[in-house]
Amino acid sequence: MTTLRYMDEDVLIKKTIELLIEELGPVETIRFTNLLKGKRMDSVKRHREWQKMLDKKEFFDEIFTD
């Protein structure tokens, strides 16, 4: 049986950036990483909006009931 292990996040990020630079060049790599930052902010905003409308008691009751 094979055990899968995840790569350390710092190593993963470094290798990914190196591959992107090799394939796309530095300008396009920076452009790509900036695209991800914008989408991340949108997901944070969306999550905060969801939390504002959340009935916490109902949510916890649904999650922690047998």
PDB file of N, CA, C and O in Angstrom:
ATOM      1  N   MET A   1       0.842  -1.179   0.000  1.00  0.00           N
ATOM      2  CA  MET A   1       0.000   0.000   0.000  1.00  0.00           C
ATOM      3  C   MET A   1       0.894   1.251   0.000  1.00  0.00           C
ATOM      4  O   MET A   1       1.866   1.323   0.752  1.00  0.00           O
ATOM      5  N   THR A   2       0.564   2.215  -0.833  1.00  0.00           N
ATOM      6  CA  THR A   2       1.345   3.438  -0.943  1.00  0.00           C
ATOM      7  C   THR A   2       0.740   4.523  -0.064  1.00  0.00           C
ATOM      8  O   THR A   2      -0.473   4.733  -0.074  1.00  0.00           O
ATOM      9  N   THR A   3       1.584   5.210   0.694  1.00  0.00           N
ATOM     10  CA  THR A   3       1.135   6.318   1.514  1.00  0.00           C
ATOM     11  C   THR A   3       1.434   7.614   0.773  1.00  0.00           C
ATOM     12  O   THR A   3       2.567   7.865   0.363  1.00  0.00           O
ATOM     13  N   LEU A   4       0.412   8.423   0.610  1.00  0.00           N
ATOM     14  CA  LEU A   4       0.598   9.708  -0.050  1.00  0.00           C
ATOM     15  C   LEU A   4       0.947  10.760   0.981  1.00  0.00           C
ATOM     16  O   LEU A   4       0.335  10.819   2.047  1.00  0.00           O
ATOM     17  N   ARG A   5       1.926  11.590   0.669  1.00  0.00           N
ATOM     18  CA  ARG A   5       2.304  12.682   1.551  1.00  0.00           C
ATOM     19  C   ARG A   5       2.272  13.973   0.767  1.00  0.00           C
ATOM     20  O   ARG A   5       2.730  14.039  -0.374  1.00  0.00           O
ATOM     21  N   TYR A   6       1.727  14.994   1.393  1.00  0.00           N
ATOM     22  CA  TYR A   6       1.696  16.294   0.744  1.00  0.00           C
ATOM     23  C   TYR A   6       3.044  16.982   0.878  1.00  0.00           C
ATOM     24  O   TYR A   6       3.738  16.845   1.885  1.00  0.00           O
ATOM     25  N   MET A   7       3.388  17.713  -0.149  1.00  0.00           N
ATOM     26  CA  MET A   7       4.606  18.496  -0.153  1.00  0.00           C
ATOM     27  C   MET A   7       4.418  19.677   0.805  1.00  0.00           C
ATOM     28  O   MET A   7       3.311  20.202   0.931  1.00  0.00           O
ATOM     29  N   ASP A   8       5.474  20.087   1.467  1.00  0.00           N
ATOM     30  CA  ASP A   8       5.432  21.259   2.318  1.00  0.00           C
ATOM     31  C   ASP A   8       4.967  22.457   1.483  1.00  0.00           C
ATOM     32  O   ASP A   8       5.383  22.594   0.333  1.00  0.00           O
ATOM     33  N   GLU A   9       4.120  23.320   2.032  1.00  0.00           N
ATOM     34  CA  GLU A   9       3.561  24.423   1.254  1.00  0.00           C
ATOM     35  C   GLU A   9       4.625  25.362   0.698  1.00  0.00           C
ATOM     36  O   GLU A   9       4.500  25.839  -0.431  1.00  0.00           O
ATOM     37  N   ASP A  10       5.662  25.631   1.471  1.00  0.00           N
ATOM     38  CA  ASP A  10       6.727  26.516   0.974  1.00  0.00           C
ATOM     39  C   ASP A  10       7.421  25.913  -0.247  1.00  0.00           C
ATOM     40  O   ASP A  10       7.727  26.620  -1.208  1.00  0.00           O
ATOM     41  N   VAL A  11       7.661  24.621  -0.203  1.00  0.00           N
ATOM     42  CA  VAL A  11       8.293  23.929  -1.337  1.00  0.00           C
ATOM     43  C   VAL A  11       7.343  23.933  -2.531  1.00  0.00           C
ATOM     44  O   VAL A  11       7.767  24.169  -3.663  1.00  0.00           O
ATOM     45  N   LEU A  12       6.078  23.675  -2.286  1.00  0.00           N
ATOM     46  CA  LEU A  12       5.081  23.670  -3.353  1.00  0.00           C
ATOM     47  C   LEU A  12       5.013  25.023  -4.049  1.00  0.00           C
ATOM     48  O   LEU A  12       5.001  25.089  -5.278  1.00  0.00           O
ATOM     49  N   ILE A  13       4.970  26.087  -3.281  1.00  0.00           N
ATOM     50  CA  ILE A  13       4.895  27.428  -3.859  1.00  0.00           C
ATOM     51  C   ILE A  13       6.151  27.727  -4.669  1.00  0.00           C
ATOM     52  O   ILE A  13       6.067  28.229  -5.789  1.00  0.00           O
ATOM     53  N   LYS A  14       7.319  27.417  -4.100  1.00  0.00           N
ATOM     54  CA  LYS A  14       8.582  27.693  -4.799  1.00  0.00           C
ATOM     55  C   LYS A  14       8.657  26.941  -6.126  1.00  0.00           C
ATOM     56  O   LYS A  14       9.021  27.521  -7.149  1.00  0.00           O
ATOM     57  N   LYS A  15       8.316  25.656  -6.112  1.00  0.00           N
ATOM     58  CA  LYS A  15       8.370  24.864  -7.345  1.00  0.00           C
ATOM     59  C   LYS A  15       7.369  25.362  -8.380  1.00  0.00           C
ATOM     60  O   LYS A  15       7.662  25.401  -9.575  1.00  0.00           O
ATOM     61  N   THR A  16       6.200  25.737  -7.912  1.00  0.00           N
ATOM     62  CA  THR A  16       5.170  26.217  -8.829  1.00  0.00           C
ATOM     63  C   THR A  16       5.595  27.516  -9.496  1.00  0.00           C
ATOM     64  O   THR A  16       5.449  27.675 -10.708  1.00  0.00           O
ATOM     65  N   ILE A  17       6.119  28.442  -8.704  1.00  0.00           N
ATOM     66  CA  ILE A  17       6.588  29.714  -9.269  1.00  0.00           C
ATOM     67  C   ILE A  17       7.713  29.470 -10.270  1.00  0.00           C
ATOM     68  O   ILE A  17       7.740  30.085 -11.336  1.00  0.00           O
ATOM     69  N   GLU A  18       8.639  28.576  -9.933  1.00  0.00           N
ATOM     70  CA  GLU A  18       9.744  28.265 -10.856  1.00  0.00           C
ATOM     71  C   GLU A  18       9.210  27.714 -12.178  1.00  0.00           C
ATOM     72  O   GLU A  18       9.683  28.095 -13.248  1.00  0.00           O
ATOM     73  N   LEU A  19       8.225  26.818 -12.103  1.00  0.00           N
ATOM     74  CA  LEU A  19       7.640  26.249 -13.320  1.00  0.00           C
ATOM     75  C   LEU A  19       6.912  27.306 -14.142  1.00  0.00           C
ATOM     76  O   LEU A  19       7.021  27.336 -15.368  1.00  0.00           O
ATOM     77  N   LEU A  20       6.169  28.169 -13.458  1.00  0.00           N
ATOM     78  CA  LEU A  20       5.461  29.228 -14.178  1.00  0.00           C
ATOM     79  C   LEU A  20       6.439  30.162 -14.881  1.00  0.00           C
ATOM     80  O   LEU A  20       6.232  30.528 -16.038  1.00  0.00           O
ATOM     81  N   ILE A  21       7.498  30.545 -14.185  1.00  0.00           N
ATOM     82  CA  ILE A  21       8.503  31.429 -14.800  1.00  0.00           C
ATOM     83  C   ILE A  21       9.154  30.743 -15.996  1.00  0.00           C
ATOM     84  O   ILE A  21       9.379  31.373 -17.029  1.00  0.00           O
ATOM     85  N   GLU A  22       9.452  29.465 -15.859  1.00  0.00           N
ATOM     86  CA  GLU A  22      10.079  28.712 -16.952  1.00  0.00           C
ATOM     87  C   GLU A  22       9.161  28.638 -18.174  1.00  0.00           C
ATOM     88  O   GLU A  22       9.615  28.782 -19.309  1.00  0.00           O
ATOM     89  N   GLU A  23       7.872  28.412 -17.932  1.00  0.00           N
ATOM     90  CA  GLU A  23       6.928  28.231 -19.042  1.00  0.00           C
ATOM     91  C   GLU A  23       6.357  29.547 -19.574  1.00  0.00           C
ATOM     92  O   GLU A  23       6.169  29.698 -20.781  1.00  0.00           O
ATOM     93  N   LEU A  24       6.083  30.494 -18.679  1.00  0.00           N
ATOM     94  CA  LEU A  24       5.398  31.717 -19.089  1.00  0.00           C
ATOM     95  C   LEU A  24       6.279  32.958 -19.116  1.00  0.00           C
ATOM     96  O   LEU A  24       5.966  33.937 -19.793  1.00  0.00           O
ATOM     97  N   GLY A  25       7.381  32.910 -18.376  1.00  0.00           N
ATOM     98  CA  GLY A  25       8.214  34.087 -18.222  1.00  0.00           C
ATOM     99  C   GLY A  25       7.794  34.864 -16.984  1.00  0.00           C
ATOM    100  O   GLY A  25       6.701  34.657 -16.455  1.00  0.00           O
ATOM    101  N   PRO A  26       8.661  35.759 -16.523  1.00  0.00           N
ATOM    102  CA  PRO A  26       8.387  36.456 -15.269  1.00  0.00           C
ATOM    103  C   PRO A  26       7.176  37.396 -15.309  1.00  0.00           C
ATOM    104  O   PRO A  26       6.429  37.489 -14.335  1.00  0.00           O
ATOM    105  N   VAL A  27       6.983  38.091 -16.432  1.00  0.00           N
ATOM    106  CA  VAL A  27       5.881  39.053 -16.516  1.00  0.00           C
ATOM    107  C   VAL A  27       4.531  38.341 -16.447  1.00  0.00           C
ATOM    108  O   VAL A  27       3.652  38.742 -15.685  1.00  0.00           O
ATOM    109  N   GLU A  28       4.372  37.297 -17.233  1.00  0.00           N
ATOM    110  CA  GLU A  28       3.109  36.558 -17.233  1.00  0.00           C
ATOM    111  C   GLU A  28       2.890  35.825 -15.899  1.00  0.00           C
ATOM    112  O   GLU A  28       1.748  35.658 -15.471  1.00  0.00           O
ATOM    113  N   THR A  29       3.957  35.392 -15.251  1.00  0.00           N
ATOM    114  CA  THR A  29       3.834  34.742 -13.945  1.00  0.00           C
ATOM    115  C   THR A  29       3.289  35.721 -12.917  1.00  0.00           C
ATOM    116  O   THR A  29       2.389  35.386 -12.146  1.00  0.00           O
ATOM    117  N   ILE A  30       3.834  36.926 -12.909  1.00  0.00           N
ATOM    118  CA  ILE A  30       3.338  37.951 -11.981  1.00  0.00           C
ATOM    119  C   ILE A  30       1.891  38.290 -12.306  1.00  0.00           C
ATOM    120  O   ILE A  30       1.063  38.435 -11.406  1.00  0.00           O
ATOM    121  N   ARG A  31       1.595  38.414 -13.565  1.00  0.00           N
ATOM    122  CA  ARG A  31       0.218  38.699 -13.990  1.00  0.00           C
ATOM    123  C   ARG A  31      -0.746  37.609 -13.502  1.00  0.00           C
ATOM    124  O   ARG A  31      -1.840  37.903 -13.022  1.00  0.00           O
ATOM    125  N   PHE A  32      -0.324  36.363 -13.632  1.00  0.00           N
ATOM    126  CA  PHE A  32      -1.147  35.233 -13.189  1.00  0.00           C
ATOM    127  C   PHE A  32      -1.370  35.269 -11.678  1.00  0.00           C
ATOM    128  O   PHE A  32      -2.498  35.095 -11.218  1.00  0.00           O
ATOM    129  N   THR A  33      -0.308  35.493 -10.900  1.00  0.00           N
ATOM    130  CA  THR A  33      -0.461  35.511  -9.444  1.00  0.00           C
ATOM    131  C   THR A  33      -1.349  36.675  -9.000  1.00  0.00           C
ATOM    132  O   THR A  33      -2.065  36.555  -8.006  1.00  0.00           O
ATOM    133  N   ASN A  34      -1.312  37.791  -9.715  1.00  0.00           N
ATOM    134  CA  ASN A  34      -2.191  38.911  -9.379  1.00  0.00           C
ATOM    135  C   ASN A  34      -3.650  38.602  -9.685  1.00  0.00           C
ATOM    136  O   ASN A  34      -4.541  39.092  -8.992  1.00  0.00           O
ATOM    137  N   LEU A  35      -3.905  37.804 -10.703  1.00  0.00           N
ATOM    138  CA  LEU A  35      -5.274  37.374 -10.991  1.00  0.00           C
ATOM    139  C   LEU A  35      -5.835  36.585  -9.820  1.00  0.00           C
ATOM    140  O   LEU A  35      -6.994  36.760  -9.444  1.00  0.00           O
ATOM    141  N   LEU A  36      -5.019  35.724  -9.249  1.00  0.00           N
ATOM    142  CA  LEU A  36      -5.465  34.899  -8.126  1.00  0.00           C
ATOM    143  C   LEU A  36      -5.772  35.738  -6.897  1.00  0.00           C
ATOM    144  O   LEU A  36      -6.718  35.439  -6.168  1.00  0.00           O
ATOM    145  N   LYS A  37      -4.997  36.774  -6.657  1.00  0.00           N
ATOM    146  CA  LYS A  37      -5.238  37.646  -5.505  1.00  0.00           C
ATOM    147  C   LYS A  37      -6.601  38.308  -5.600  1.00  0.00           C
ATOM    148  O   LYS A  37      -7.321  38.394  -4.605  1.00  0.00           O
ATOM    149  N   GLY A  38      -6.959  38.774  -6.778  1.00  0.00           N
ATOM    150  CA  GLY A  38      -8.259  39.413  -6.961  1.00  0.00           C
ATOM    151  C   GLY A  38      -9.403  38.461  -6.705  1.00  0.00           C
ATOM    152  O   GLY A  38     -10.386  38.836  -6.066  1.00  0.00           O
ATOM    153  N   LYS A  39      -9.298  37.250  -7.182  1.00  0.00           N
ATOM    154  CA  LYS A  39     -10.348  36.267  -6.965  1.00  0.00           C
ATOM    155  C   LYS A  39     -10.440  35.879  -5.501  1.00  0.00           C
ATOM    156  O   LYS A  39     -11.534  35.631  -4.994  1.00  0.00           O
ATOM    157  N   ARG A  40      -9.324  35.825  -4.826  1.00  0.00           N
ATOM    158  CA  ARG A  40      -9.311  35.498  -3.400  1.00  0.00           C
ATOM    159  C   ARG A  40     -10.090  36.545  -2.610  1.00  0.00           C
ATOM    160  O   ARG A  40     -10.867  36.207  -1.718  1.00  0.00           O
ATOM    161  N   MET A  41      -9.880  37.810  -2.941  1.00  0.00           N
ATOM    162  CA  MET A  41     -10.588  38.873  -2.246  1.00  0.00           C
ATOM    163  C   MET A  41     -12.086  38.738  -2.471  1.00  0.00           C
ATOM    164  O   MET A  41     -12.874  38.968  -1.554  1.00  0.00           O
ATOM    165  N   ASP A  42     -12.486  38.368  -3.681  1.00  0.00           N
ATOM    166  CA  ASP A  42     -13.904  38.175  -3.959  1.00  0.00           C
ATOM    167  C   ASP A  42     -14.484  37.057  -3.110  1.00  0.00           C
ATOM    168  O   ASP A  42     -15.598  37.180  -2.601  1.00  0.00           O
ATOM    169  N   SER A  43     -13.747  35.974  -2.952  1.00  0.00           N
ATOM    170  CA  SER A  43     -14.266  34.860  -2.159  1.00  0.00           C
ATOM    171  C   SER A  43     -14.353  35.236  -0.682  1.00  0.00           C
ATOM    172  O   SER A  43     -15.266  34.785   0.010  1.00  0.00           O
ATOM    173  N   VAL A  44     -13.429  36.049  -0.188  1.00  0.00           N
ATOM    174  CA  VAL A  44     -13.493  36.511   1.197  1.00  0.00           C
ATOM    175  C   VAL A  44     -14.722  37.386   1.387  1.00  0.00           C
ATOM    176  O   VAL A  44     -15.453  37.240   2.367  1.00  0.00           O
ATOM    177  N   LYS A  45     -14.946  38.291   0.452  1.00  0.00           N
ATOM    178  CA  LYS A  45     -16.126  39.167   0.525  1.00  0.00           C
ATOM    179  C   LYS A  45     -17.413  38.339   0.502  1.00  0.00           C
ATOM    180  O   LYS A  45     -18.334  38.589   1.279  1.00  0.00           O
ATOM    181  N   ARG A  46     -17.467  37.361  -0.388  1.00  0.00           N
ATOM    182  CA  ARG A  46     -18.639  36.503  -0.498  1.00  0.00           C
ATOM    183  C   ARG A  46     -18.868  35.735   0.806  1.00  0.00           C
ATOM    184  O   ARG A  46     -20.004  35.593   1.257  1.00  0.00           O
ATOM    185  N   HIS A  47     -17.791  35.245   1.401  1.00  0.00           N
ATOM    186  CA  HIS A  47     -17.901  34.502   2.659  1.00  0.00           C
ATOM    187  C   HIS A  47     -18.403  35.405   3.783  1.00  0.00           C
ATOM    188  O   HIS A  47     -19.237  34.985   4.586  1.00  0.00           O
ATOM    189  N   ARG A  48     -17.910  36.627   3.848  1.00  0.00           N
ATOM    190  CA  ARG A  48     -18.364  37.563   4.886  1.00  0.00           C
ATOM    191  C   ARG A  48     -19.839  37.904   4.723  1.00  0.00           C
ATOM    192  O   ARG A  48     -20.567  38.024   5.708  1.00  0.00           O
ATOM    193  N   GLU A  49     -20.276  38.058   3.482  1.00  0.00           N
ATOM    194  CA  GLU A  49     -21.700  38.312   3.228  1.00  0.00           C
ATOM    195  C   GLU A  49     -22.545  37.129   3.696  1.00  0.00           C
ATOM    196  O   GLU A  49     -23.609  37.317   4.287  1.00  0.00           O
ATOM    197  N   TRP A  50     -22.074  35.917   3.434  1.00  0.00           N
ATOM    198  CA  TRP A  50     -22.774  34.712   3.870  1.00  0.00           C
ATOM    199  C   TRP A  50     -22.855  34.678   5.398  1.00  0.00           C
ATOM    200  O   TRP A  50     -23.898  34.337   5.955  1.00  0.00           O
ATOM    201  N   GLN A  51     -21.765  35.028   6.074  1.00  0.00           N
ATOM    202  CA  GLN A  51     -21.749  35.022   7.531  1.00  0.00           C
ATOM    203  C   GLN A  51     -22.732  36.026   8.112  1.00  0.00           C
ATOM    204  O   GLN A  51     -23.341  35.757   9.147  1.00  0.00           O
ATOM    205  N   LYS A  52     -22.901  37.186   7.463  1.00  0.00           N
ATOM    206  CA  LYS A  52     -23.840  38.195   7.964  1.00  0.00           C
ATOM    207  C   LYS A  52     -25.264  37.661   8.002  1.00  0.00           C
ATOM    208  O   LYS A  52     -26.030  37.982   8.911  1.00  0.00           O
ATOM    209  N   MET A  53     -25.615  36.852   7.021  1.00  0.00           N
ATOM    210  CA  MET A  53     -26.985  36.338   6.919  1.00  0.00           C
ATOM    211  C   MET A  53     -27.167  35.027   7.673  1.00  0.00           C
ATOM    212  O   MET A  53     -28.281  34.508   7.740  1.00  0.00           O
ATOM    213  N   LEU A  54     -26.120  34.497   8.229  1.00  0.00           N
ATOM    214  CA  LEU A  54     -26.145  33.180   8.859  1.00  0.00           C
ATOM    215  C   LEU A  54     -26.839  33.211  10.219  1.00  0.00           C
ATOM    216  O   LEU A  54     -26.538  34.057  11.061  1.00  0.00           O
ATOM    217  N   ASP A  55     -27.758  32.293  10.421  1.00  0.00           N
ATOM    218  CA  ASP A  55     -28.343  32.074  11.744  1.00  0.00           C
ATOM    219  C   ASP A  55     -27.452  31.035  12.418  1.00  0.00           C
ATOM    220  O   ASP A  55     -27.536  29.845  12.114  1.00  0.00           O
ATOM    221  N   LYS A  56     -26.596  31.491  13.336  1.00  0.00           N
ATOM    222  CA  LYS A  56     -25.578  30.614  13.906  1.00  0.00           C
ATOM    223  C   LYS A  56     -26.181  29.440  14.667  1.00  0.00           C
ATOM    224  O   LYS A  56     -25.681  28.319  14.573  1.00  0.00           O
ATOM    225  N   LYS A  57     -27.248  29.685  15.416  1.00  0.00           N
ATOM    226  CA  LYS A  57     -27.867  28.588  16.167  1.00  0.00           C
ATOM    227  C   LYS A  57     -28.379  27.511  15.212  1.00  0.00           C
ATOM    228  O   LYS A  57     -28.128  26.323  15.414  1.00  0.00           O
ATOM    229  N   GLU A  58     -29.080  27.925  14.198  1.00  0.00           N
ATOM    230  CA  GLU A  58     -29.598  26.972  13.206  1.00  0.00           C
ATOM    231  C   GLU A  58     -28.453  26.225  12.521  1.00  0.00           C
ATOM    232  O   GLU A  58     -28.530  25.013  12.319  1.00  0.00           O
ATOM    233  N   PHE A  59     -27.402  26.946  12.170  1.00  0.00           N
ATOM    234  CA  PHE A  59     -26.250  26.351  11.512  1.00  0.00           C
ATOM    235  C   PHE A  59     -25.597  25.286  12.400  1.00  0.00           C
ATOM    236  O   PHE A  59     -25.352  24.166  11.951  1.00  0.00           O
ATOM    237  N   PHE A  60     -25.318  25.636  13.658  1.00  0.00           N
ATOM    238  CA  PHE A  60     -24.677  24.677  14.568  1.00  0.00           C
ATOM    239  C   PHE A  60     -25.594  23.499  14.885  1.00  0.00           C
ATOM    240  O   PHE A  60     -25.128  22.367  15.015  1.00  0.00           O
ATOM    241  N   ASP A  61     -26.881  23.756  15.009  1.00  0.00           N
ATOM    242  CA  ASP A  61     -27.833  22.662  15.256  1.00  0.00           C
ATOM    243  C   ASP A  61     -27.805  21.669  14.097  1.00  0.00           C
ATOM    244  O   ASP A  61     -27.835  20.455  14.303  1.00  0.00           O
ATOM    245  N   GLU A  62     -27.746  22.200  12.882  1.00  0.00           N
ATOM    246  CA  GLU A  62     -27.719  21.329  11.700  1.00  0.00           C
ATOM    247  C   GLU A  62     -26.413  20.530  11.623  1.00  0.00           C
ATOM    248  O   GLU A  62     -26.423  19.357  11.251  1.00  0.00           O
ATOM    249  N   ILE A  63     -25.316  21.153  11.968  1.00  0.00           N
ATOM    250  CA  ILE A  63     -24.012  20.485  11.867  1.00  0.00           C
ATOM    251  C   ILE A  63     -23.806  19.449  12.969  1.00  0.00           C
ATOM    252  O   ILE A  63     -23.304  18.355  12.711  1.00  0.00           O
ATOM    253  N   PHE A  64     -24.189  19.792  14.185  1.00  0.00           N
ATOM    254  CA  PHE A  64     -23.844  18.948  15.337  1.00  0.00           C
ATOM    255  C   PHE A  64     -24.976  18.064  15.841  1.00  0.00           C
ATOM    256  O   PHE A  64     -24.895  17.542  16.953  1.00  0.00           O
ATOM    257  N   THR A  65     -26.031  17.886  15.047  1.00  0.00           N
ATOM    258  CA  THR A  65     -27.084  16.961  15.449  1.00  0.00           C
ATOM    259  C   THR A  65     -26.834  15.595  14.854  1.00  0.00           C
ATOM    260  O   THR A  65     -26.350  15.454  13.731  1.00  0.00           O
ATOM    261  N   ASP A  66     -27.174  14.609  15.627  1.00  0.00           N
ATOM    262  CA  ASP A  66     -26.955  13.219  15.165  1.00  0.00           C
ATOM    263  C   ASP A  66     -27.931  12.807  14.123  1.00  0.00           C
ATOM    264  O   ASP A  66     -27.877  11.676  13.639  1.00  0.00           O
TER     265      ASP A  66
END
